[in-house]
Amino acid sequence: MTRVVAVNGSPSMEKGNTDRILTPFLEGMREAGAEVDLHYVKRMDVKPCKGDFFCWNENPGTCLIKDEMQIVYPSLRRADILVLAAPVYIPLPGEMQNFLNRLCPLIDPVLTMRNGRTRARFRSDVKIKKVVLVSSGGWYEKGNFDTVIRIAKEFAEDVSVEFVGALVRPHSQLLSRGDLQSKKVYEAAKQAGSDLVTTGRISQKRLDAIAKPLISEEEFSKA
């Protein structure tokens, strides 16, 4: 069975536009047979990383901060796929950045140089093999997601796992209209989840369908 841990870093949680894409995506994964563990960072007491590398140097693999991350670490170690979900802020919501920083105990501090970049890898007891991003934004263009995508991709490369891709939804506030175009976006997100579990991939065609403009740029500018 494929095990998935999804982390939604949107402060709006279930009411946010990020969840509008994440929910059908995870539904497709469940229907394909995956076990999905979903966390909302806003509901968790995740303190900032102290940056003292206790989890690397003094007690490898163990974070000294005793908060709700201690509950999530075991699930993360068992997961095959990590789904990072967040809206575009400048560039990420603060709670989501805290969560990402607190993944340090899962990383083995044995560093290697690959293609001119210093990289590490997950510890041997961490099963994650794939990372995928789900993100929403209020601006019109897909280019608004470039920084968030780079963060997720860099994280995957830093821990030496595959970055599967990014489900991005620009001008996501228009999904609330519930029209036929919005329904097609939801259907594509659901199928993307199923594809990832059954084939290990998400096609670019599927990602393009999720990000497809809902109105013209001219209409958006007028609105």
C-alpha positions as a Python dict, from the first residue, in 0.01 Angstrom:
ca = {
    (1, 'M'): (0, 0, 0),
    (2, 'T'): (120, 351, -85),
    (3, 'R'): (136, 575, 220),
    (4, 'V'): (94, 949, 176),
    (5, 'V'): (148, 1236, 418),
    (6, 'A'): (-11, 1563, 303),
    (7, 'V'): (64, 1890, 481),
    (8, 'N'): (-159, 2190, 414),
    (9, 'G'): (14, 2510, 518),
    (10, 'S'): (-272, 2745, 430),
    (11, 'P'): (-388, 2959, 725),
    (12, 'S'): (-741, 2923, 583),
    (13, 'M'): (-720, 2542, 611),
    (14, 'E'): (-1038, 2371, 479),
    (15, 'K'): (-1187, 2705, 371),
    (16, 'G'): (-891, 2806, 155),
    (17, 'N'): (-844, 2779, -219),
    (18, 'T'): (-544, 2549, -173),
    (19, 'D'): (-778, 2295, -14),
    (20, 'R'): (-1006, 2315, -319),
    (21, 'I'): (-727, 2152, -521),
    (22, 'L'): (-578, 1937, -246),
    (23, 'T'): (-909, 1768, -153),
    (24, 'P'): (-983, 1608, -494),
    (25, 'F'): (-614, 1528, -540),
    (26, 'L'): (-610, 1330, -215),
    (27, 'E'): (-948, 1177, -296),
    (28, 'G'): (-803, 1038, -617),
    (29, 'M'): (-509, 894, -423),
    (30, 'R'): (-740, 727, -172),
    (31, 'E'): (-959, 578, -444),
    (32, 'A'): (-643, 439, -605),
    (33, 'G'): (-570, 255, -279),
    (34, 'A'): (-338, 493, -95),
    (35, 'E'): (-344, 552, 278),
    (36, 'V'): (-351, 930, 329),
    (37, 'D'): (-258, 1118, 646),
    (38, 'L'): (-354, 1488, 623),
    (39, 'H'): (-226, 1762, 855),
    (40, 'Y'): (-316, 2131, 874),
    (41, 'V'): (-13, 2321, 1002),
    (42, 'K'): (-233, 2601, 1140),
    (43, 'R'): (-384, 2353, 1388),
    (44, 'M'): (-44, 2228, 1498),
    (45, 'D'): (183, 2383, 1755),
    (46, 'V'): (496, 2394, 1538),
    (47, 'K'): (765, 2608, 1693),
    (48, 'P'): (1049, 2755, 1483),
    (49, 'C'): (1368, 2552, 1441),
    (50, 'K'): (1639, 2660, 1685),
    (51, 'G'): (1908, 2603, 1423),
    (52, 'D'): (2152, 2445, 1668),
    (53, 'F'): (2174, 2112, 1476),
    (54, 'F'): (2105, 1907, 1789),
    (55, 'C'): (1926, 1661, 1557),
    (56, 'W'): (2243, 1620, 1352),
    (57, 'N'): (2530, 1644, 1598),
    (58, 'E'): (2419, 1553, 1951),
    (59, 'N'): (2123, 1318, 1907),
    (60, 'P'): (2101, 1231, 1537),
    (61, 'G'): (1746, 1205, 1407),
    (62, 'T'): (1583, 1349, 1719),
    (63, 'C'): (1444, 1699, 1754),
    (64, 'L'): (1482, 1852, 2100),
    (65, 'I'): (1168, 2067, 2060),
    (66, 'K'): (876, 1884, 2218),
    (67, 'D'): (571, 2000, 2026),
    (68, 'E'): (324, 1847, 1780),
    (69, 'M'): (593, 1773, 1524),
    (70, 'Q'): (680, 1478, 1747),
    (71, 'I'): (339, 1332, 1651),
    (72, 'V'): (399, 1384, 1278),
    (73, 'Y'): (756, 1253, 1255),
    (74, 'P'): (655, 882, 1272),
    (75, 'S'): (403, 926, 989),
    (76, 'L'): (662, 1107, 780),
    (77, 'R'): (912, 827, 829),
    (78, 'R'): (659, 568, 705),
    (79, 'A'): (532, 770, 407),
    (80, 'D'): (616, 694, 45),
    (81, 'I'): (492, 1031, -86),
    (82, 'L'): (505, 1375, 77),
    (83, 'V'): (252, 1631, -46),
    (84, 'L'): (335, 1992, 37),
    (85, 'A'): (38, 2225, -4),
    (86, 'A'): (42, 2601, 43),
    (87, 'P'): (-83, 2922, -116),
    (88, 'V'): (158, 3174, -261),
    (89, 'Y'): (248, 3437, 0),
    (90, 'I'): (591, 3610, 3),
    (91, 'P'): (668, 3335, -73),
    (92, 'L'): (518, 3093, 189),
    (93, 'P'): (293, 3125, 494),
    (94, 'G'): (512, 3143, 806),
    (95, 'E'): (370, 2826, 961),
    (96, 'M'): (457, 2628, 648),
    (97, 'Q'): (816, 2755, 651),
    (98, 'N'): (846, 2650, 1016),
    (99, 'F'): (723, 2303, 920),
    (100, 'L'): (976, 2269, 639),
    (101, 'N'): (1262, 2380, 865),
    (102, 'R'): (1157, 2125, 1126),
    (103, 'L'): (1212, 1839, 879),
    (104, 'C'): (1584, 1865, 952),
    (105, 'P'): (1583, 1562, 1192),
    (106, 'L'): (1475, 1341, 902),
    (107, 'I'): (1784, 1434, 700),
    (108, 'D'): (2114, 1248, 722),
    (109, 'P'): (2403, 1499, 753),
    (110, 'V'): (2626, 1307, 512),
    (111, 'L'): (2678, 1564, 238),
    (112, 'T'): (2780, 1507, -122),
    (113, 'M'): (2848, 1740, -415),
    (114, 'R'): (2629, 1678, -722),
    (115, 'N'): (2636, 1900, -1029),
    (116, 'G'): (2804, 2176, -835),
    (117, 'R'): (2553, 2170, -545),
    (118, 'T'): (2584, 2035, -192),
    (119, 'R'): (2313, 1773, -128),
    (120, 'A'): (2213, 1543, 156),
    (121, 'R'): (1955, 1265, 177),
    (122, 'F'): (1684, 1136, 405),
    (123, 'R'): (1791, 905, 686),
    (124, 'S'): (1766, 533, 621),
    (125, 'D'): (1447, 501, 828),
    (126, 'V'): (1264, 761, 617),
    (127, 'K'): (1078, 595, 329),
    (128, 'I'): (975, 906, 132),
    (129, 'K'): (1063, 866, -235),
    (130, 'K'): (853, 1139, -397),
    (131, 'V'): (756, 1499, -321),
    (132, 'V'): (470, 1685, -490),
    (133, 'L'): (351, 2044, -451),
    (134, 'V'): (-8, 2172, -446),
    (135, 'S'): (-41, 2550, -455),
    (136, 'S'): (-300, 2820, -516),
    (137, 'G'): (-259, 3189, -591),
    (138, 'G'): (-480, 3489, -646),
    (139, 'W'): (-282, 3644, -933),
    (140, 'Y'): (-357, 3561, -1294),
    (141, 'E'): (-35, 3411, -1425),
    (142, 'K'): (139, 3078, -1359),
    (143, 'G'): (470, 3261, -1325),
    (144, 'N'): (357, 3377, -981),
    (145, 'F'): (428, 3022, -858),
    (146, 'D'): (792, 3010, -970),
    (147, 'T'): (945, 3078, -627),
    (148, 'V'): (719, 2834, -441),
    (149, 'I'): (787, 2563, -699),
    (150, 'R'): (1160, 2626, -668),
    (151, 'I'): (1141, 2585, -288),
    (152, 'A'): (961, 2251, -316),
    (153, 'K'): (1190, 2127, -592),
    (154, 'E'): (1503, 2234, -406),
    (155, 'F'): (1382, 2054, -93),
    (156, 'A'): (1331, 1732, -291),
    (157, 'E'): (1676, 1760, -448),
    (158, 'D'): (1837, 1844, -113),
    (159, 'V'): (1707, 1516, 36),
    (160, 'S'): (1773, 1319, -285),
    (161, 'V'): (1418, 1220, -375),
    (162, 'E'): (1206, 1277, -686),
    (163, 'F'): (1010, 1598, -731),
    (164, 'V'): (703, 1470, -916),
    (165, 'G'): (565, 1809, -1011),
    (166, 'A'): (338, 2094, -903),
    (167, 'L'): (-39, 2122, -913),
    (168, 'V'): (-82, 2499, -934),
    (169, 'R'): (-405, 2697, -961),
    (170, 'P'): (-371, 3065, -1057),
    (171, 'H'): (-663, 3308, -996),
    (172, 'S'): (-792, 3033, -770),
    (173, 'Q'): (-1062, 3253, -616),
    (174, 'L'): (-1265, 3195, -933),
    (175, 'L'): (-1308, 2828, -845),
    (176, 'S'): (-1581, 2936, -604),
    (177, 'R'): (-1807, 2999, -904),
    (178, 'G'): (-1860, 2623, -932),
    (179, 'D'): (-1906, 2638, -1311),
    (180, 'L'): (-1817, 2372, -1567),
    (181, 'Q'): (-1458, 2496, -1602),
    (182, 'S'): (-1407, 2473, -1224),
    (183, 'K'): (-1546, 2120, -1221),
    (184, 'K'): (-1298, 2022, -1492),
    (185, 'V'): (-1015, 2153, -1272),
    (186, 'Y'): (-1138, 1940, -980),
    (187, 'E'): (-1167, 1635, -1205),
    (188, 'A'): (-813, 1684, -1333),
    (189, 'A'): (-681, 1717, -976),
    (190, 'K'): (-859, 1397, -874),
    (191, 'Q'): (-723, 1208, -1172),
    (192, 'A'): (-374, 1343, -1098),
    (193, 'G'): (-393, 1183, -753),
    (194, 'S'): (-500, 852, -901),
    (195, 'D'): (-225, 868, -1165),
    (196, 'L'): (44, 933, -906),
    (197, 'V'): (-52, 629, -700),
    (198, 'T'): (-109, 391, -990),
    (199, 'T'): (174, 498, -1224),
    (200, 'G'): (408, 702, -1005),
    (201, 'R'): (376, 998, -1242),
    (202, 'I'): (157, 1299, -1319),
    (203, 'S'): (148, 1396, -1685),
    (204, 'Q'): (211, 1752, -1797),
    (205, 'K'): (-124, 1739, -1974),
    (206, 'R'): (-293, 1680, -1638),
    (207, 'L'): (-100, 1960, -1469),
    (208, 'D'): (-187, 2198, -1754),
    (209, 'A'): (-557, 2114, -1711),
    (210, 'I'): (-540, 2208, -1343),
    (211, 'A'): (-371, 2541, -1421),
    (212, 'K'): (-582, 2627, -1727),
    (213, 'P'): (-708, 2990, -1730),
    (214, 'L'): (-1070, 3024, -1621),
    (215, 'I'): (-1113, 3366, -1785),
    (216, 'S'): (-905, 3583, -2015),
    (217, 'E'): (-634, 3809, -1877),
    (218, 'E'): (-833, 4109, -1999),
    (219, 'E'): (-1141, 3996, -1805),
    (220, 'F'): (-931, 3938, -1498),
    (221, 'S'): (-773, 4284, -1521),
    (222, 'K'): (-1114, 4448, -1549),
    (223, 'A'): (-1242, 4256, -1247),
}
